[in-house]
Amino acid sequence: MIPRGPALRLTVYLGESDTAHGRPLASELVHRAHRAGLAGASVFRGVEGYGASSRVHTARLLSLSEDLPVAVVVVDVPERVRAFLPVVDELLDEGSPGGLVTLDEVEVHRG
């Protein structure tokens, strides 16, 4: 549980087909966040997007993509999130060198 007040939101943007240690990268990030004791992690699957390749990936019926965009989002107190960043970097180096990582200061109203 996260206490009310200042927190940090970590968002990792990657492709659905990215892998690390033989499993989907998004899943590996969630399991590593859990093992690290972070308050929670969620994976959101996009219906359309593009990234470093500049190639648009879409879930539209006529052009089904096998590599839709996904975002892994973690919110916790700043020190826990920052301590987790080396793990994120290690996994991205292996599975998605073009992955984008953002940090946003947020305020937890209810956790």
C-alpha positions as CSV (number, residue, x, y, z in Angstrom):
1,M,0.0,0.0,0.0
2,I,1.3,3.5,-0.9
3,P,0.8,6.2,1.7
4,R,-1.1,9.4,0.7
5,G,1.1,12.1,-0.7
6,P,4.0,12.4,-3.2
7,A,4.8,9.4,-5.3
8,L,6.6,8.6,-8.5
9,R,5.0,6.9,-11.6
10,L,7.4,4.9,-13.7
11,T,6.1,4.1,-17.2
12,V,8.0,1.8,-19.6
13,Y,6.8,1.8,-23.2
14,L,7.8,-1.2,-25.4
15,G,6.5,-3.6,-27.9
16,E,4.3,-6.6,-27.2
17,S,6.8,-8.9,-28.9
18,D,9.8,-7.7,-26.8
19,T,11.3,-10.5,-24.6
20,A,13.8,-10.9,-21.8
21,H,15.0,-14.1,-20.1
22,G,12.7,-16.1,-22.5
23,R,9.4,-14.4,-21.4
24,P,7.5,-11.4,-22.5
25,L,9.3,-8.3,-21.4
26,A,6.2,-6.6,-19.9
27,S,5.6,-9.8,-17.8
28,E,9.2,-9.9,-16.7
29,L,9.0,-6.3,-15.6
30,V,5.8,-6.9,-13.6
31,H,7.3,-10.0,-11.9
32,R,10.6,-8.2,-11.1
33,A,8.6,-5.2,-9.6
34,H,6.7,-7.7,-7.4
35,R,9.9,-9.3,-6.2
36,A,11.3,-5.9,-5.5
37,G,8.4,-5.1,-3.2
38,L,6.9,-2.3,-5.2
39,A,3.3,-1.4,-4.4
40,G,2.0,-2.5,-7.8
41,A,2.5,-2.7,-11.5
42,S,0.0,-2.8,-14.4
43,V,0.4,-3.5,-18.2
44,F,-1.7,-1.6,-20.6
45,R,-1.9,-2.8,-24.2
46,G,-2.3,-0.2,-26.9
47,V,-4.5,-0.5,-30.0
48,E,-2.2,1.5,-32.2
49,G,1.1,3.3,-32.0
50,Y,4.7,3.6,-33.2
51,G,8.0,4.0,-31.6
52,A,11.7,4.0,-32.5
53,S,11.1,2.1,-35.7
54,S,8.6,4.7,-36.9
55,R,6.4,1.8,-38.1
56,V,2.8,2.1,-37.1
57,H,1.4,-1.0,-35.4
58,T,-2.3,-1.4,-35.2
59,A,-5.0,-3.8,-33.9
60,R,-7.4,-2.9,-36.7
61,L,-8.9,-6.0,-38.3
62,L,-7.5,-5.5,-41.8
63,S,-3.9,-5.0,-40.6
64,L,-3.5,-7.0,-37.4
65,S,-0.1,-6.4,-35.9
66,E,1.9,-8.9,-33.9
67,D,3.8,-6.2,-32.1
68,L,1.3,-3.8,-30.5
69,P,2.5,-1.1,-28.1
70,V,2.4,-1.9,-24.4
71,A,3.0,0.3,-21.3
72,V,4.1,-1.0,-17.9
73,V,3.1,1.4,-15.2
74,V,4.4,1.3,-11.6
75,V,3.5,3.8,-8.8
76,D,5.2,3.9,-5.5
77,V,7.2,6.1,-3.2
78,P,10.1,7.8,-5.1
79,E,12.9,6.0,-3.4
80,R,11.5,2.5,-4.2
81,V,10.9,3.4,-7.8
82,R,14.4,4.9,-8.3
83,A,15.9,1.8,-6.7
84,F,14.1,-0.3,-9.3
85,L,15.5,1.7,-12.3
86,P,18.7,-0.4,-12.7
87,V,16.5,-3.5,-13.1
88,V,14.5,-1.8,-15.8
89,D,17.7,-0.7,-17.6
90,E,19.0,-4.3,-17.5
91,L,15.8,-5.8,-18.9
92,L,15.5,-3.1,-21.6
93,D,19.2,-3.6,-22.6
94,E,18.4,-7.3,-23.2
95,G,14.9,-7.1,-24.6
96,S,14.1,-3.7,-26.0
97,P,17.0,-1.3,-26.6
98,G,14.5,1.2,-28.1
99,G,12.2,1.1,-25.0
100,L,11.2,4.5,-23.6
101,V,11.2,5.1,-19.8
102,T,9.5,8.0,-18.2
103,L,9.2,9.2,-14.6
104,D,6.4,11.5,-13.4
105,E,5.8,13.0,-10.0
106,V,2.3,12.2,-8.9
107,E,0.3,12.6,-5.7
108,V,-1.4,9.5,-4.2
109,H,-4.9,10.4,-3.1
110,R,-6.0,6.9,-2.1
111,G,-3.9,3.8,-2.2
